[in-house]
Amino acid sequence: MKRRYSLLLAPSFMLMTTVSAACSDSDAGTGELTIPGDTIDTVGANDTVGATDTVGATDTSSEPDGAASDATTVDDTATPDSDVEVPPDDTTAPDTRVIDPAELALDEAIVAQMAAGHLPGVAVTVVRGDTVLFEKGYGLADVEGEVPVTVDTAFMLASVSKTVIAMAALQAVDEGLVDLDEDIDGYLPFSVRTPVSPETAITLRMLLTHTSGIADDGDRTAELYVDGDSDVALGAILEDLLTPTGALYDADAGFTGVAPGTAYEYSNIGASLAAFVVESATSVPFDVWCDTRIFDPLGMTHTAWHLAGLTGVPLALPYAWADGAWDTYGHYGYPDYPDGALRASVSDLGKLLRMVIGGGVLGDVSVLPTWAVEAMLSDAVPEVELGQGLIWYQYDDDGEIYWGHEGGDSGVSTTMFFRPSDGLGVIVLTNMDAPEAENDPFSLYEIEALLYEAADAW
């Protein structure tokens, strides 16, 4: 199966605040990148390519070090420097550990990819089983404020957020509150039917495998983006989009035109509807269910579905690169938040991935039963779409199978995958748009490949 990049349909009209990069006019568009701070020469305190790094740890989370401020226009009169630079490390004590040349080479390769892709900030983690092999932040969470990325910086995850929908749904299934193959109308306060086949029931399995017949319509969903958190309830926006009396209902654009269960079409709205099925069946708001049943037990203290839940947590501002400058979208949200608005630090997300690799258990904390993890990571609709599990999906790289998800939104590109064969997993979070052209080089993938290659040699 080929790899799929799952982009939310972001609005093109979102206002952005220009942040001038330290890049001369002649450098614009050439891949040259300069980030304010000390020039990279070695890895250690006060000179690293990232604000924090951890090697060989099993739990690397730390206390939040303050939320990043919204970016505004930077003074563009500063003299550009031709060297690739990074913010100074926020460590006060000198780092006396012996520097592994392989780690230094990895740092330099990652920074080179950041320069090529104009990535302001990157956070990465590499895990094997329940062990963290490598975890680090690079570059800037806030360009104007020169706020460095650390392993505790919360990035918007875009479609990687959907992996949590599957976990919450399977928890509800395990408790007998929902069934994967029953009509979702039995759980919802409103009925959802496709215009082409109103007699065919939509099931939770269909929603979790993008085979429900529900489509995304960029023209309608683009209007849902707002600055900050949306104040529209999840159920209210779904009823507006999916029921004939809804203000945003469109029988043509809102559905695929085929009967539920017969064809695959990636659907953000369908995924958010799965989250609302959980909310309706459990009588617990979806975000609260995730907090109490997933995030809190795993110690994910730098994770939340809404900005309001991240007070005091450092945040990565999302950016685009245009005309030799970074433009920030600012922090935004939308009412169908389960399909892409989760924010988490790379350290927190690493805990989530380690739990999945561990069969639903991390340390002495059990989040999912073994059967649920197996169901999530198995072909759920092989007759329709091979390699599609419950939200999670697989791709094949020269005979090696990887399971996970990736995501993209305005100023966000993310990936989280692991190899079941040896439990090796890699997460890469960035605060930058994906390339516009599908076949353009993508630094996110290049950094991910570097991490797998390095981990294979460790």
Legacy VTK file of the C-alpha trace (Angstrom):
# vtk DataFile Version 3.0
C-alpha trace
ASCII
DATASET POLYDATA
POINTS 458 float
0.000 0.000 0.000
1.291 3.447 -0.885
1.626 6.108 1.744
-1.178 8.617 2.042
-0.846 12.174 3.223
-4.023 13.196 5.003
-4.678 16.894 4.581
-7.527 18.684 6.261
-9.186 21.119 3.903
-7.841 24.364 5.293
-9.228 27.722 4.189
-7.115 29.711 1.778
-8.414 33.002 3.144
-7.090 32.580 6.698
-5.300 35.760 7.730
-1.587 35.367 8.407
0.809 37.694 10.200
4.082 38.132 8.328
7.211 37.090 10.186
10.358 38.000 8.299
13.011 35.310 8.279
16.663 36.266 8.527
17.090 35.515 4.849
18.302 37.910 2.162
16.314 38.502 -1.015
18.843 36.478 -2.948
18.327 33.548 -0.578
14.554 33.461 -0.923
13.339 30.169 -2.342
16.831 28.654 -2.431
16.556 26.536 0.698
18.876 28.827 2.700
17.554 29.145 6.246
18.719 31.236 9.155
17.128 30.985 12.584
18.111 33.595 15.187
20.531 32.213 17.763
23.937 30.626 18.049
25.610 28.947 15.086
25.535 25.155 15.146
28.909 23.564 15.736
28.515 20.919 18.423
25.695 19.331 20.371
25.486 20.419 23.976
24.318 23.202 26.235
24.008 26.644 24.695
24.827 25.531 21.162
22.541 22.709 20.050
20.299 22.596 17.035
17.401 22.101 19.418
16.344 23.329 22.794
16.246 19.943 24.473
17.453 16.462 23.753
17.127 13.149 25.489
18.804 9.895 24.549
18.005 6.520 26.031
15.383 7.833 28.459
12.094 6.167 29.308
10.198 9.280 30.460
11.406 12.668 29.289
8.522 15.001 30.051
9.270 18.121 32.090
7.341 21.003 33.576
6.014 23.526 31.039
8.294 26.494 30.533
5.710 29.050 29.490
3.357 29.442 26.568
4.624 30.936 23.344
3.211 34.327 22.458
1.370 34.955 19.202
3.791 36.005 16.497
3.751 39.501 15.030
5.943 41.242 12.472
9.635 40.852 13.179
12.112 43.710 12.631
13.322 42.953 9.123
16.306 45.300 9.321
18.502 42.692 11.007
21.577 41.723 9.022
21.138 38.251 7.559
23.735 35.593 8.219
24.640 32.967 5.656
25.117 30.214 8.256
22.273 28.012 9.453
21.559 29.188 12.980
19.318 28.157 15.856
18.084 29.640 19.113
20.344 29.299 22.131
19.685 26.343 24.398
17.663 27.215 27.472
19.870 24.990 29.624
21.834 26.856 32.274
24.229 24.108 33.334
26.929 22.922 30.905
26.403 19.583 29.198
29.415 17.440 30.065
28.305 14.198 28.431
30.370 12.680 25.649
28.904 13.614 22.293
28.186 10.693 20.005
29.443 11.586 16.507
26.474 9.720 15.042
24.099 11.926 17.026
25.930 15.037 15.859
25.659 13.856 12.257
21.947 13.201 12.755
21.455 16.695 14.188
23.228 18.251 11.225
21.196 16.200 8.739
17.918 17.180 10.388
18.860 20.867 10.389
19.788 20.594 6.715
16.330 19.201 5.967
14.764 21.995 7.996
16.630 24.498 5.856
15.573 22.768 2.637
11.930 22.713 3.678
11.870 26.092 5.454
10.710 24.410 8.652
10.729 26.857 11.591
10.534 24.126 14.224
10.639 20.358 14.530
10.167 17.947 17.419
11.061 14.270 17.096
11.010 11.105 19.120
12.253 7.599 18.386
10.985 4.710 20.486
11.492 0.977 20.556
8.888 -0.895 22.560
8.443 0.996 25.817
11.844 2.726 25.624
12.600 6.215 24.316
15.767 6.029 22.210
15.966 9.649 21.134
13.866 12.748 21.732
14.653 16.310 20.751
13.379 19.717 19.719
14.914 21.810 16.928
14.396 25.378 15.788
11.627 27.741 16.777
8.100 27.390 18.099
7.619 31.154 17.737
9.798 32.875 15.152
9.164 36.443 16.260
9.606 35.692 19.934
12.613 33.428 19.242
10.999 30.776 21.434
12.790 27.447 20.945
11.086 24.127 20.381
11.522 21.674 23.262
10.221 18.146 23.776
7.423 19.726 25.836
6.244 22.133 23.123
2.677 21.300 22.082
2.200 21.084 18.311
-1.119 20.864 16.515
-1.308 17.266 15.241
-3.776 17.617 12.342
-4.991 14.171 11.231
-2.710 12.301 13.632
-5.422 13.417 16.089
-7.733 10.814 14.575
-5.716 7.965 16.094
-7.218 8.940 19.438
-10.754 8.667 18.029
-10.113 4.986 17.349
-8.833 4.430 20.885
-11.813 6.139 22.490
-14.250 4.244 20.262
-12.679 0.883 21.106
-12.777 1.683 24.808
-16.520 2.295 24.459
-16.895 -0.931 22.474
-14.990 -2.848 25.145
-17.412 -1.576 27.778
-20.428 -2.617 25.723
-21.583 0.955 25.166
-21.342 0.830 21.378
-20.986 -1.798 18.678
-18.734 -1.437 15.653
-21.338 -2.903 13.303
-24.640 -1.485 14.535
-26.528 1.441 13.015
-25.110 4.651 14.521
-28.616 6.134 14.536
-29.206 4.046 17.650
-26.683 6.206 19.523
-27.178 9.647 17.968
-29.742 12.346 18.806
-30.325 12.760 15.036
-30.382 10.437 12.049
-27.589 10.278 9.454
-28.345 8.681 6.093
-26.768 9.053 2.663
-29.061 10.497 -0.040
-28.102 7.754 -2.506
-28.900 4.890 -0.145
-31.081 6.034 2.770
-32.069 2.463 3.556
-28.444 1.476 4.321
-27.274 1.924 7.896
-23.980 3.675 8.622
-21.899 1.910 11.258
-19.061 2.951 13.530
-16.727 0.635 11.592
-17.561 2.506 8.397
-16.795 5.847 10.045
-13.472 4.546 11.385
-12.459 3.195 7.950
-13.643 6.089 5.731
-16.228 3.912 4.004
-19.410 5.579 5.321
-20.337 7.500 2.182
-19.790 10.815 3.999
-17.568 13.234 2.074
-15.601 16.365 2.911
-16.539 19.589 1.177
-13.779 22.175 1.389
-16.047 25.112 0.613
-18.221 24.399 3.631
-15.606 23.193 6.104
-13.256 26.108 5.333
-15.844 28.405 6.857
-15.590 26.568 10.166
-12.036 27.756 10.977
-11.842 30.453 13.640
-9.156 32.206 15.657
-8.718 30.351 18.938
-11.204 27.677 19.985
-14.566 27.319 18.243
-17.589 27.890 20.470
-19.822 25.687 18.295
-20.622 22.300 19.837
-19.435 19.146 18.064
-22.929 17.690 17.797
-24.393 20.950 16.534
-21.989 21.294 13.609
-22.412 17.650 12.607
-26.196 17.956 12.638
-25.900 21.103 10.503
-23.686 19.311 7.982
-25.316 15.884 7.833
-29.074 16.237 8.251
-31.448 17.576 5.561
-32.704 20.342 7.832
-29.188 21.492 8.716
-28.034 24.962 7.673
-24.887 23.554 6.002
-26.415 20.403 4.485
-25.532 19.633 0.862
-26.832 16.338 -0.508
-24.282 16.363 -3.316
-21.086 17.799 -1.849
-21.555 16.237 1.585
-21.691 12.630 0.401
-19.722 10.404 -1.962
-22.642 9.244 -4.084
-22.226 5.543 -3.288
-23.835 3.330 -0.681
-22.187 3.134 2.757
-19.688 0.310 3.101
-18.979 -0.043 -0.625
-16.122 2.393 -1.311
-13.287 4.225 0.420
-13.092 8.032 0.564
-11.114 9.773 3.295
-13.485 11.803 5.460
-12.662 14.246 8.233
-16.341 14.808 8.976
-16.921 11.053 9.125
-14.129 10.710 11.676
-15.551 13.506 13.812
-18.952 11.806 13.615
-17.313 8.669 15.061
-16.111 10.775 17.986
-19.633 12.119 18.479
-21.015 8.575 18.467
-18.707 7.908 21.439
-19.861 11.107 23.109
-23.542 10.268 22.595
-23.254 6.616 23.635
-21.255 7.337 26.794
-23.005 10.596 27.781
-19.515 12.056 28.313
-18.153 14.908 26.167
-15.582 13.454 23.793
-12.746 15.688 24.985
-13.469 14.831 28.624
-13.556 11.100 27.823
-10.126 11.354 26.209
-8.723 13.362 29.114
-9.895 10.961 31.787
-9.504 7.682 29.922
-6.393 8.226 27.789
-4.352 11.381 28.419
-4.437 11.562 32.228
-3.622 7.861 32.818
-0.621 8.130 30.471
0.639 11.324 32.111
0.126 13.379 28.944
0.207 16.761 30.685
1.032 18.758 27.551
-1.942 17.528 25.509
-5.458 18.886 24.945
-8.162 19.125 22.292
-8.679 22.848 22.944
-6.353 25.793 23.462
-8.190 26.544 26.691
-6.812 23.291 28.079
-3.198 24.267 27.397
-2.746 27.242 29.705
0.900 27.438 30.706
1.975 24.919 28.055
4.443 26.143 25.386
2.777 26.119 21.955
4.162 25.955 18.438
2.699 28.599 16.159
1.764 27.283 12.687
3.528 28.867 9.691
3.606 29.109 5.926
6.650 30.132 3.882
5.982 32.791 1.249
8.167 35.349 -0.507
11.185 34.576 1.660
9.342 34.998 4.942
7.454 32.923 7.469
3.785 33.860 7.840
1.946 32.667 10.917
-1.665 31.561 10.810
-1.944 32.168 14.548
-3.624 29.629 16.795
-6.927 28.456 15.334
-9.628 25.862 15.829
-12.847 24.428 14.382
-15.976 22.786 15.823
-15.245 19.351 14.281
-12.137 19.302 16.465
-11.650 15.503 16.800
-10.537 15.165 13.184
-7.464 17.384 13.563
-7.265 19.852 16.445
-5.448 17.818 19.100
-2.291 19.536 20.336
0.404 17.516 22.071
4.103 17.584 22.804
6.309 15.018 21.103
7.111 13.577 24.534
3.404 13.068 25.277
2.669 11.611 21.855
5.570 9.229 22.331
3.819 7.835 25.408
0.696 7.231 23.341
2.672 5.419 20.653
4.591 3.333 23.189
1.269 2.296 24.722
0.028 1.091 21.327
3.284 -0.748 20.617
2.908 -2.354 24.043
-0.484 -3.800 23.175
-2.498 -1.166 25.040
-0.272 -0.987 28.124
2.501 1.407 29.164
4.231 0.527 32.407
1.506 -0.333 34.876
-1.150 1.671 32.994
-3.620 -0.191 30.787
-5.486 2.001 28.293
-6.746 -0.558 25.769
-7.308 -4.321 25.891
-5.120 -6.410 23.599
-8.016 -7.307 21.307
-8.730 -3.612 20.693
-5.150 -2.836 19.640
-5.174 -5.872 17.350
-8.448 -4.717 15.790
-7.127 -1.192 15.344
-4.024 -2.473 13.562
-5.665 -5.064 11.299
-7.400 -4.878 7.930
-10.854 -3.730 8.988
-12.477 -3.635 5.535
-10.259 -5.793 3.297
-12.988 -6.159 0.687
-12.999 -2.369 0.198
-9.575 -0.981 1.198
-6.589 -3.185 1.961
-4.304 -1.883 4.687
-6.964 0.257 6.335
-7.371 -0.464 10.032
-9.613 1.419 12.421
-8.367 4.948 11.640
-4.761 3.678 11.716
-3.457 2.442 8.371
-0.408 0.658 7.054
2.082 1.191 4.292
4.678 -1.158 2.879
8.276 -0.016 2.435
10.281 -2.714 0.643
8.388 -5.462 2.420
8.515 -3.805 5.859
5.067 -2.916 7.244
4.465 0.333 9.131
1.270 1.303 10.988
0.285 4.824 11.964
-1.085 8.065 10.606
0.052 11.391 9.262
-1.531 14.783 9.049
-1.491 18.231 7.556
-3.363 21.453 8.157
-2.621 25.151 7.825
0.944 25.453 9.099
1.061 21.864 10.336
2.739 18.688 9.038
3.006 15.592 11.241
3.686 11.872 11.106
3.546 8.975 13.587
4.325 5.411 12.479
5.904 2.264 13.888
7.127 -1.133 12.687
5.369 -4.067 14.329
8.298 -6.316 13.400
10.597 -4.759 16.005
8.482 -2.150 17.797
10.486 0.757 16.362
8.457 3.955 16.065
9.160 7.493 14.890
7.209 10.712 15.422
7.979 13.980 13.629
6.021 17.159 14.382
6.506 20.419 12.470
4.865 23.841 12.493
4.963 24.305 8.729
2.728 23.781 5.704
3.229 20.745 3.507
4.550 21.367 -0.035
1.849 22.505 -2.440
2.685 19.977 -5.132
2.131 16.308 -4.282
5.489 15.240 -5.744
7.577 18.044 -4.224
10.343 16.947 -1.824
8.900 16.803 1.684
11.334 17.471 4.536
8.967 15.802 7.007
9.452 12.459 5.267
13.186 13.021 4.880
13.582 13.653 8.612
11.473 10.597 9.405
13.690 8.468 7.144
16.826 9.833 8.803
15.508 8.814 12.209
14.624 5.286 11.118
18.033 4.906 9.513
19.806 6.159 12.638
17.728 3.952 14.932
18.496 0.875 12.849
22.194 1.520 13.508
21.792 2.019 17.274
LINES 1 459
458 0 1 2 3 4 5 6 7 8 9 10 11 12 13 14 15 16 17 18 19 20 21 22 23 24 25 26 27 28 29 30 31 32 33 34 35 36 37 38 39 40 41 42 43 44 45 46 47 48 49 50 51 52 53 54 55 56 57 58 59 60 61 62 63 64 65 66 67 68 69 70 71 72 73 74 75 76 77 78 79 80 81 82 83 84 85 86 87 88 89 90 91 92 93 94 95 96 97 98 99 100 101 102 103 104 105 106 107 108 109 110 111 112 113 114 115 116 117 118 119 120 121 122 123 124 125 126 127 128 129 130 131 132 133 134 135 136 137 138 139 140 141 142 143 144 145 146 147 148 149 150 151 152 153 154 155 156 157 158 159 160 161 162 163 164 165 166 167 168 169 170 171 172 173 174 175 176 177 178 179 180 181 182 183 184 185 186 187 188 189 190 191 192 193 194 195 196 197 198 199 200 201 202 203 204 205 206 207 208 209 210 211 212 213 214 215 216 217 218 219 220 221 222 223 224 225 226 227 228 229 230 231 232 233 234 235 236 237 238 239 240 241 242 243 244 245 246 247 248 249 250 251 252 253 254 255 256 257 258 259 260 261 262 263 264 265 266 267 268 269 270 271 272 273 274 275 276 277 278 279 280 281 282 283 284 285 286 287 288 289 290 291 292 293 294 295 296 297 298 299 300 301 302 303 304 305 306 307 308 309 310 311 312 313 314 315 316 317 318 319 320 321 322 323 324 325 326 327 328 329 330 331 332 333 334 335 336 337 338 339 340 341 342 343 344 345 346 347 348 349 350 351 352 353 354 355 356 357 358 359 360 361 362 363 364 365 366 367 368 369 370 371 372 373 374 375 376 377 378 379 380 381 382 383 384 385 386 387 388 389 390 391 392 393 394 395 396 397 398 399 400 401 402 403 404 405 406 407 408 409 410 411 412 413 414 415 416 417 418 419 420 421 422 423 424 425 426 427 428 429 430 431 432 433 434 435 436 437 438 439 440 441 442 443 444 445 446 447 448 449 450 451 452 453 454 455 456 457
